[in-house]
Amino acid sequence: MSSFSSAKEIWDKLEVTHEGTSEVKETKIGLLNLSYENFKMEPDEDIKKMFDRFSVIFNGLKGYGEILPEDKLVRKLIYSLPEV
């Protein structure tokens, strides 16, 4: 016999299990924003690895509803390249 009495209870449990509580969600968003703000190309990184790492951050933010404008993303990538 199930310990849940309604579909709402089941949904709430699944949501917390999958996404975490609102506090956990806010912490994850904060960490992703920090990673975004501090993003720089690593010395041993090629463009592909850099972009892959950037995509993980961007997609993580997008998954939490934090959509960044495309022009801001492009500028961030350009400014993250090492000076020549």
Backbone as ProteinMPNN parsed JSONL, in Angstrom:
{"seq_chain_A": "MSSFSSAKEIWDKLEVTHEGTSEVKETKIGLLNLSYENFKMEPDEDIKKMFDRFSVIFNGLKGYGEILPEDKLVRKLIYSLPEV", "coords_chain_A": {"N_chain_A": [[0.843, -1.178, 0.0], [0.544, 2.236, -0.765], [2.202, 5.075, 0.703], [1.413, 7.554, 0.04], [-1.224, 9.878, -0.307], [-2.326, 11.284, -2.347], [-2.175, 12.393, -5.803], [-0.926, 14.825, -5.921], [0.782, 14.842, -3.684], [2.556, 12.851, -4.482], [3.621, 14.055, -6.775], [4.858, 16.332, -5.591], [6.825, 15.078, -4.02], [8.372, 13.81, -6.009], [9.28, 16.095, -7.35], [10.885, 17.403, -5.397], [12.772, 15.411, -5.013], [13.94, 15.273, -7.555], [14.689, 17.984, -8.266], [15.43, 19.152, -5.893], [15.096, 21.084, -2.859], [13.76, 24.45, -2.667], [15.748, 26.0, -1.543], [18.07, 24.532, -2.094], [17.984, 24.634, -4.847], [18.317, 27.424, -5.284], [20.904, 27.697, -4.286], [22.346, 26.117, -6.106], [21.897, 27.61, -8.453], [23.199, 29.952, -7.71], [25.859, 29.012, -7.517], [26.322, 28.262, -10.177], [26.058, 30.772, -11.411], [28.26, 32.051, -10.261], [30.313, 30.49, -11.351], [29.941, 31.188, -14.009], [30.488, 33.973, -13.952], [33.195, 33.959, -13.212], [34.386, 32.681, -15.284], [36.996, 31.682, -17.377], [39.292, 30.956, -20.014], [41.197, 28.049, -19.638], [44.756, 27.505, -19.188], [45.711, 25.118, -20.465], [43.735, 24.442, -22.232], [41.813, 23.828, -25.19], [39.811, 25.492, -27.721], [37.452, 23.983, -28.134], [37.193, 22.412, -25.761], [36.948, 24.492, -23.948], [34.553, 25.709, -24.803], [32.795, 23.574, -24.405], [32.86, 23.338, -21.607], [31.845, 25.857, -20.947], [29.287, 25.559, -22.028], [28.147, 23.677, -20.311], [27.815, 25.204, -17.996], [26.132, 27.284, -18.973], [23.893, 25.767, -19.901], [23.131, 24.597, -17.505], [22.276, 26.849, -16.043], [20.184, 27.629, -17.73], [18.512, 25.43, -17.442], [17.514, 25.912, -14.935], [15.914, 28.014, -15.416], [17.19, 30.412, -15.795], [17.801, 32.476, -18.15], [20.156, 33.706, -20.325], [20.919, 36.5, -22.369], [21.818, 36.109, -25.828], [23.788, 37.836, -26.928], [25.154, 38.64, -24.655], [26.273, 36.23, -23.822], [28.017, 35.667, -25.961], [29.792, 37.844, -25.753], [30.894, 37.25, -23.248], [32.246, 34.845, -23.788], [34.171, 35.784, -25.645], [35.615, 37.647, -24.101], [36.687, 35.875, -22.317], [38.736, 34.601, -23.522], [42.287, 34.142, -23.76], [44.651, 36.862, -23.616], [46.448, 37.993, -26.458]], "CA_chain_A": [[0.0, 0.0, 0.0], [1.318, 3.461, -0.899], [2.095, 6.017, 1.817], [0.941, 8.817, -0.528], [-2.681, 9.884, -0.387], [-2.821, 11.992, -3.524], [-1.228, 12.615, -6.899], [-0.181, 16.038, -5.563], [1.867, 14.416, -2.785], [3.529, 12.125, -5.305], [4.29, 15.058, -7.597], [5.732, 17.124, -4.714], [7.967, 14.229, -3.639], [9.207, 13.669, -7.201], [9.891, 17.391, -7.63], [11.958, 17.617, -4.427], [13.806, 14.416, -5.291], [14.62, 15.603, -8.807], [15.259, 19.327, -8.301], [15.836, 19.61, -4.58], [14.252, 22.118, -2.281], [14.007, 25.773, -3.254], [17.046, 26.458, -1.042], [19.092, 23.823, -2.864], [17.908, 25.196, -6.198], [18.933, 28.747, -5.245], [22.343, 27.489, -4.098], [22.888, 25.648, -7.385], [21.886, 28.756, -9.363], [24.278, 30.828, -7.258], [27.151, 28.418, -7.903], [26.436, 28.361, -11.633], [26.322, 32.183, -11.713], [29.645, 32.301, -9.874], [31.14, 29.855, -12.387], [29.793, 32.017, -15.21], [31.191, 35.244, -13.746], [34.633, 33.711, -13.106], [34.796, 31.838, -16.402], [38.153, 32.044, -18.2], [39.907, 29.82, -20.688], [42.312, 27.478, -18.886], [45.994, 27.514, -19.993], [45.896, 23.891, -21.254], [42.463, 24.169, -22.872], [41.57, 24.301, -26.551], [38.519, 26.164, -27.856], [36.374, 22.997, -27.987], [37.034, 22.107, -24.34], [36.46, 25.706, -23.306], [33.142, 25.867, -25.14], [32.057, 22.498, -23.736], [32.765, 23.727, -20.2], [30.925, 26.991, -20.92], [27.952, 25.036, -22.313], [27.639, 23.038, -19.087], [27.366, 26.295, -17.125], [24.987, 27.924, -19.618], [22.755, 24.85, -19.895], [22.704, 24.474, -16.117], [21.475, 28.038, -15.737], [18.965, 27.551, -18.544], [17.674, 24.41, -16.823], [16.868, 26.513, -13.764], [15.117, 29.147, -15.848], [18.021, 31.607, -15.892], [18.135, 32.618, -19.559], [21.04, 34.835, -20.594], [20.84, 36.917, -23.777], [22.87, 35.573, -26.683], [24.885, 38.793, -27.069], [25.921, 38.598, -23.404], [27.042, 34.981, -23.849], [29.098, 35.827, -26.942], [30.779, 38.743, -25.142], [31.564, 36.529, -22.164], [33.199, 33.932, -24.411], [35.272, 36.555, -26.233], [36.429, 38.196, -23.0], [37.291, 34.762, -21.583], [39.923, 34.144, -24.261], [43.525, 34.768, -23.271], [45.189, 37.972, -24.421], [47.496, 37.543, -27.397]], "C_chain_A": [[0.886, 1.237, 0.0], [1.119, 4.36, 0.309], [1.651, 7.396, 1.332], [-0.578, 8.767, -0.663], [-3.212, 10.619, -1.617], [-1.732, 12.106, -4.587], [-0.36, 13.828, -6.603], [0.997, 15.691, -4.655], [2.957, 13.689, -3.562], [4.321, 13.112, -6.147], [5.279, 15.87, -6.761], [6.977, 16.339, -4.329], [8.914, 14.062, -4.826], [9.952, 14.968, -7.507], [11.066, 17.659, -6.687], [13.103, 16.654, -4.687], [14.614, 14.793, -6.522], [15.35, 16.931, -8.742], [15.822, 19.782, -6.967], [14.875, 20.661, -4.064], [14.568, 23.451, -2.94], [15.351, 26.327, -2.778], [18.198, 25.812, -1.812], [19.151, 24.391, -4.271], [18.595, 26.557, -6.249], [20.446, 28.645, -5.074], [22.992, 27.047, -5.397], [22.942, 26.782, -8.407], [23.015, 29.712, -8.998], [25.64, 30.314, -7.662], [27.374, 28.489, -9.409], [26.723, 29.802, -12.055], [27.756, 32.555, -11.37], [30.605, 31.701, -10.903], [31.109, 30.667, -13.671], [30.625, 33.298, -15.069], [32.712, 35.062, -13.743], [35.198, 32.921, -14.283], [35.953, 32.454, -17.182], [38.664, 30.775, -18.872], [41.103, 29.361, -19.861], [43.556, 27.422, -19.78], [46.156, 26.295, -20.914], [44.659, 23.518, -22.069], [42.451, 24.629, -24.321], [40.158, 24.895, -26.604], [37.354, 25.204, -27.621], [36.129, 22.684, -26.517], [36.479, 23.308, -23.586], [34.955, 25.867, -23.554], [32.284, 24.795, -24.476], [31.84, 22.841, -22.263], [31.782, 24.887, -20.031], [29.481, 26.512, -21.127], [27.334, 24.367, -21.093], [27.085, 24.106, -18.141], [26.097, 26.925, -17.688], [23.745, 27.04, -19.564], [22.229, 24.607, -18.483], [21.832, 25.642, -15.706], [20.142, 28.005, -16.471], [17.982, 26.542, -17.943], [16.945, 24.912, -15.587], [16.095, 27.769, -14.129], [15.871, 30.458, -15.95], [18.512, 31.724, -17.337], [18.978, 33.878, -19.75], [20.941, 35.203, -22.07], [22.059, 36.448, -24.568], [24.051, 36.532, -26.81], [25.759, 38.826, -25.818], [26.805, 37.345, -23.354], [28.241, 35.085, -24.794], [30.197, 36.726, -26.367], [31.573, 38.037, -24.048], [32.601, 35.57, -22.742], [34.402, 34.673, -24.978], [36.199, 37.081, -25.144], [37.133, 37.119, -22.19], [38.521, 34.201, -22.273], [41.162, 34.822, -23.719], [43.983, 35.906, -24.194], [46.335, 37.444, -25.271], [48.745, 38.374, -27.217]], "O_chain_A": [[1.89, 1.269, 0.711], [0.029, 4.418, 0.879], [1.525, 8.317, 2.139], [-1.147, 7.756, -1.076], [-4.41, 10.581, -1.896], [-0.543, 11.94, -4.312], [0.81, 13.864, -6.985], [2.098, 16.204, -4.852], [4.146, 13.896, -3.317], [5.546, 13.023, -6.229], [6.419, 16.074, -7.179], [8.076, 16.894, -4.316], [10.13, 14.162, -4.664], [11.124, 14.939, -7.882], [12.128, 18.094, -7.132], [14.271, 17.031, -4.593], [15.836, 14.648, -6.533], [16.518, 17.007, -9.124], [16.621, 20.718, -6.926], [13.949, 21.072, -4.764], [15.54, 23.563, -3.687], [16.022, 27.042, -3.522], [19.182, 26.475, -2.139], [20.232, 24.605, -4.822], [19.375, 26.819, -7.165], [21.189, 29.431, -5.662], [24.062, 27.537, -5.757], [23.919, 26.905, -9.146], [23.71, 30.222, -9.877], [26.49, 31.087, -8.103], [28.489, 28.747, -9.864], [27.535, 30.036, -12.951], [28.398, 33.297, -12.113], [31.593, 32.332, -11.279], [32.129, 30.817, -14.343], [31.377, 33.655, -15.975], [33.436, 35.932, -14.226], [36.367, 32.536, -14.269], [35.888, 33.612, -17.595], [38.488, 29.669, -18.361], [41.922, 30.175, -19.434], [43.432, 27.304, -20.999], [46.68, 26.424, -22.021], [44.553, 22.388, -22.546], [43.001, 25.679, -24.653], [39.405, 24.803, -25.634], [36.372, 25.573, -26.977], [34.983, 22.688, -26.067], [35.643, 23.16, -22.695], [34.188, 26.127, -22.628], [31.171, 25.077, -24.034], [30.743, 22.648, -21.738], [30.986, 24.903, -19.092], [28.563, 27.007, -20.474], [26.13, 24.478, -20.867], [26.016, 23.932, -17.557], [25.106, 27.084, -16.975], [22.662, 27.512, -19.218], [21.026, 24.433, -18.285], [20.779, 25.458, -15.097], [19.099, 28.318, -15.897], [16.772, 26.771, -17.936], [15.883, 24.399, -15.232], [15.666, 28.511, -13.246], [15.265, 31.507, -16.167], [19.528, 31.13, -17.698], [18.562, 34.977, -19.381], [20.886, 34.322, -22.928], [23.175, 36.395, -24.051], [25.2, 36.092, -26.801], [26.971, 39.02, -25.913], [27.947, 37.401, -22.896], [29.342, 34.645, -24.463], [31.383, 36.415, -26.478], [32.787, 38.213, -23.942], [33.72, 35.494, -22.235], [35.538, 34.23, -24.804], [37.42, 36.973, -25.252], [38.074, 37.413, -21.454], [39.266, 33.417, -21.684], [41.093, 35.964, -23.264], [43.725, 35.892, -25.398], [47.088, 36.564, -24.853], [49.737, 38.153, -27.911]]}, "name": "protein", "num_of_chains": 1, "seq": "MSSFSSAKEIWDKLEVTHEGTSEVKETKIGLLNLSYENFKMEPDEDIKKMFDRFSVIFNGLKGYGEILPEDKLVRKLIYSLPEV"}
